[in-house]
Amino acid sequence: MEVTVRLFAMLRERAGAGEVTVSLPEGARVADAIAELQGLADGMPLVMAVNREYADADTVLDPGDELALIPPVSGGSMHACVVSEPLSADRLLDAVRDLRAGAVVSFSGVTREVDSLEYEAYVEMAEERLAAIVADVVGAFGLCAAAAEHRIGTVPLSEPSVIVAASAPHRGEAFAGARELIDRIKAEAPIWKKEIEGASERWVAGAAPRPARRRDG
């Protein structure tokens, strides 16, 4: 079977290409694909993703899968968490500042039209999902750094419930990365929202979260 391997930053430069195709036997794992690259990533800690989902070395690959190898972000950061206290845009902007960055973009989603919103989350899973999204977007858009925070509990009118930030050498990548962050967090994180207006409460209907890729082994 054939698997596409996407490469970023120093890995891309070492290989001389942004992606390569490797031929593997059925049942091969991520570690087998990396071994086929003949030492390309030797000595380098990696974040690995299969079809845009976090993966580890023992993850089984299927024909046509896309494996992304994301090297460390030099001088940047990948910050993601779920918190119960008020969010700070300045804190996230500080987290993504980088001397290589010519553009820093942030987005805040705030409570509107109702007295407050009540957020509930499967916190441990939500933080893992946010971290995976941030790492994926940093690699996919060539960002210097990225960060995301989501608030749980009661969020009053006009206060932010979620903030994302991205820095990049150019504004196009920064804007695109920030938009991808918020779009994927809304679609994938196990976080639920209730509208509170006076004595009235209503859970906000939404789409089912995108399921995580099934892992074998």
PLY file of the C-alpha trace (Angstrom):
ply
format ascii 1.0
element vertex 217
property float x
property float y
property float z
element edge 216
property int vertex1
property int vertex2
end_header
0.00 0.00 0.00
1.04 3.63 -0.46
0.97 6.34 2.20
1.64 10.04 1.68
4.04 11.60 4.20
3.85 15.39 4.60
7.01 17.14 5.79
7.48 20.59 7.29
10.26 23.08 8.09
13.66 21.38 8.55
12.28 17.99 7.51
11.03 19.47 4.25
14.42 21.05 3.62
16.26 17.80 4.39
14.05 15.84 1.99
13.93 18.56 -0.67
10.14 18.15 -0.92
7.01 18.93 1.07
5.65 15.41 0.74
6.83 11.97 -0.26
5.07 8.67 -0.90
6.23 5.49 0.79
5.25 1.92 -0.06
4.46 -0.24 2.96
3.05 -3.71 3.61
-0.51 -4.08 4.88
-0.70 -3.55 8.63
2.32 -1.23 8.71
2.50 1.35 11.48
3.67 4.94 11.71
7.08 3.75 12.94
7.47 1.67 9.77
6.76 4.69 7.58
9.33 6.77 9.46
11.89 3.97 9.07
11.32 4.04 5.30
12.51 7.66 5.28
16.03 6.37 5.93
17.01 8.46 8.92
15.39 11.70 7.76
14.06 12.43 11.26
16.86 10.85 13.30
17.50 12.68 16.56
14.46 14.93 16.18
11.39 14.83 18.48
8.26 14.79 16.36
4.55 15.44 16.58
2.84 12.90 14.31
-0.63 13.08 12.80
-2.56 10.69 10.56
-5.30 12.30 8.51
-5.08 15.34 10.80
-5.49 13.35 14.00
-2.74 12.97 16.61
-0.99 9.62 16.25
1.80 7.67 17.88
4.45 5.33 16.49
2.22 2.27 16.92
-0.74 3.66 14.98
-1.71 1.31 12.13
-1.84 2.91 8.69
-4.39 2.25 5.95
-3.90 2.62 2.19
-4.15 6.26 1.12
-3.56 7.66 4.62
-1.75 10.98 5.02
0.97 10.96 7.67
2.26 14.37 8.79
5.60 14.70 10.57
5.76 17.98 12.46
9.16 18.98 13.89
9.58 21.22 16.94
8.63 24.86 16.43
11.91 26.70 16.72
11.54 29.63 19.08
7.76 29.49 18.99
5.10 27.92 21.14
2.08 25.66 20.97
-0.23 26.51 23.85
-3.71 25.08 24.45
-5.85 24.77 27.55
-9.35 24.84 29.03
-9.79 27.24 31.97
-12.51 28.40 34.33
-11.26 31.96 34.81
-11.76 34.90 32.40
-9.68 34.72 29.23
-7.03 37.24 28.23
-6.26 38.10 24.63
-3.03 39.76 25.75
-1.89 36.50 27.36
-2.38 34.58 24.13
-0.75 37.29 22.03
2.28 37.18 24.32
2.37 33.39 23.93
2.70 33.57 20.14
5.07 36.51 19.76
8.15 35.52 17.81
11.04 37.48 16.29
10.41 35.74 12.95
6.78 36.84 12.83
5.64 39.74 10.67
1.99 39.17 11.57
0.13 38.27 14.75
-3.61 37.54 14.54
-6.11 36.77 17.29
-9.81 35.95 17.34
-12.17 36.12 20.32
-15.60 34.49 20.41
-17.78 36.45 22.87
-21.20 36.01 24.45
-23.89 37.98 22.62
-27.67 38.51 22.75
-28.19 36.54 26.00
-27.38 37.25 29.67
-24.70 34.58 29.75
-23.52 31.28 28.33
-22.74 28.21 30.38
-19.98 25.97 29.00
-19.35 22.38 30.01
-16.47 20.27 28.73
-14.91 16.87 28.94
-11.83 18.77 30.09
-9.11 16.14 29.71
-10.25 15.16 26.22
-10.90 18.79 25.20
-7.38 19.85 26.18
-5.86 16.96 24.23
-7.97 17.86 21.22
-7.05 21.55 21.41
-3.36 20.66 21.67
-3.62 18.36 18.66
-5.40 21.04 16.61
-2.82 23.68 17.53
0.10 21.41 16.63
-1.52 20.42 13.34
-2.29 24.00 12.32
1.23 25.21 13.18
2.66 22.63 10.80
0.06 22.92 8.07
0.25 26.72 7.77
3.92 27.28 8.56
3.14 29.34 11.65
5.79 30.59 14.04
3.48 29.81 16.96
-0.18 29.30 17.85
-2.32 29.22 20.97
-5.90 28.48 21.98
-7.85 28.77 25.21
-11.48 27.90 25.92
-13.37 28.94 29.01
-15.81 26.74 30.91
-18.45 27.72 33.44
-20.50 30.92 33.17
-19.37 33.48 30.58
-21.28 36.79 30.95
-22.48 38.99 28.11
-19.63 40.45 25.99
-16.91 38.36 27.63
-14.86 35.90 25.53
-15.48 32.16 25.77
-12.73 31.17 23.33
-9.61 32.93 22.04
-7.12 31.77 19.43
-3.92 33.44 18.27
-1.42 32.75 15.52
1.85 34.31 14.41
3.54 33.85 11.05
6.09 35.58 8.81
3.23 36.94 6.65
-0.38 37.99 7.29
-1.92 35.48 4.91
-0.68 32.49 6.87
-1.50 34.15 10.21
-5.11 34.90 9.20
-5.60 31.48 7.64
-4.09 29.70 10.64
-6.24 31.60 13.14
-9.38 30.81 11.15
-8.47 27.12 10.91
-7.90 27.03 14.66
-11.32 28.41 15.58
-13.18 26.43 12.91
-11.67 23.14 14.03
-12.13 23.85 17.73
-15.83 24.56 17.12
-16.15 21.33 15.11
-14.01 18.92 17.11
-13.66 19.84 20.79
-16.03 18.10 23.26
-17.43 21.35 24.68
-21.14 22.13 25.12
-22.95 25.46 25.44
-26.13 26.48 27.27
-27.83 29.87 26.69
-29.15 31.58 29.82
-31.68 34.42 29.45
-33.36 35.37 32.69
-35.05 32.22 34.02
-34.81 30.51 30.63
-32.05 27.99 29.86
-31.43 26.17 26.57
-28.67 23.85 25.39
-27.48 25.00 21.99
-27.90 22.34 19.33
-24.91 21.62 17.13
-23.29 19.05 14.92
-21.79 15.91 16.41
-18.08 16.37 17.12
-15.83 14.84 14.48
-14.86 11.41 15.78
-11.24 10.68 16.53
-9.50 8.26 14.21
-9.69 4.74 15.61
-6.32 3.54 16.90
-5.11 -0.03 16.79
-2.65 -1.62 19.19
0 1
1 2
2 3
3 4
4 5
5 6
6 7
7 8
8 9
9 10
10 11
11 12
12 13
13 14
14 15
15 16
16 17
17 18
18 19
19 20
20 21
21 22
22 23
23 24
24 25
25 26
26 27
27 28
28 29
29 30
30 31
31 32
32 33
33 34
34 35
35 36
36 37
37 38
38 39
39 40
40 41
41 42
42 43
43 44
44 45
45 46
46 47
47 48
48 49
49 50
50 51
51 52
52 53
53 54
54 55
55 56
56 57
57 58
58 59
59 60
60 61
61 62
62 63
63 64
64 65
65 66
66 67
67 68
68 69
69 70
70 71
71 72
72 73
73 74
74 75
75 76
76 77
77 78
78 79
79 80
80 81
81 82
82 83
83 84
84 85
85 86
86 87
87 88
88 89
89 90
90 91
91 92
92 93
93 94
94 95
95 96
96 97
97 98
98 99
99 100
100 101
101 102
102 103
103 104
104 105
105 106
106 107
107 108
108 109
109 110
110 111
111 112
112 113
113 114
114 115
115 116
116 117
117 118
118 119
119 120
120 121
121 122
122 123
123 124
124 125
125 126
126 127
127 128
128 129
129 130
130 131
131 132
132 133
133 134
134 135
135 136
136 137
137 138
138 139
139 140
140 141
141 142
142 143
143 144
144 145
145 146
146 147
147 148
148 149
149 150
150 151
151 152
152 153
153 154
154 155
155 156
156 157
157 158
158 159
159 160
160 161
161 162
162 163
163 164
164 165
165 166
166 167
167 168
168 169
169 170
170 171
171 172
172 173
173 174
174 175
175 176
176 177
177 178
178 179
179 180
180 181
181 182
182 183
183 184
184 185
185 186
186 187
187 188
188 189
189 190
190 191
191 192
192 193
193 194
194 195
195 196
196 197
197 198
198 199
199 200
200 201
201 202
202 203
203 204
204 205
205 206
206 207
207 208
208 209
209 210
210 211
211 212
212 213
213 214
214 215
215 216
